[in-house]
Amino acid sequence: MSDYVTIQQVPNEAMAGLIEQRLVGAGIPCVVVPGGIAAVAGAGAPYSVTVPAERADEARALLEA
């Protein structure tokens, strides 16, 4: 299994979900990681969007387009 790296941090779960949809739609595996206990409780907290290290450049380019 490949190592996942953070390609972007966003301020809330909704934004993370939108990014995840875009990446998965392009065939790039993605995992959204809550940034703290507040995120688990549903409050606004940062989320990290992670992808396999070998797909990071492709994912960043997709999100910049």
Summary of the structure (lengths in Angstrom):
residues: 65
radius of gyration: 11.5
end to end distance: 28.1
largest distance: 32.7
contacts: 173
relative contact order: 0.31
helix: 45%
strand: 26%
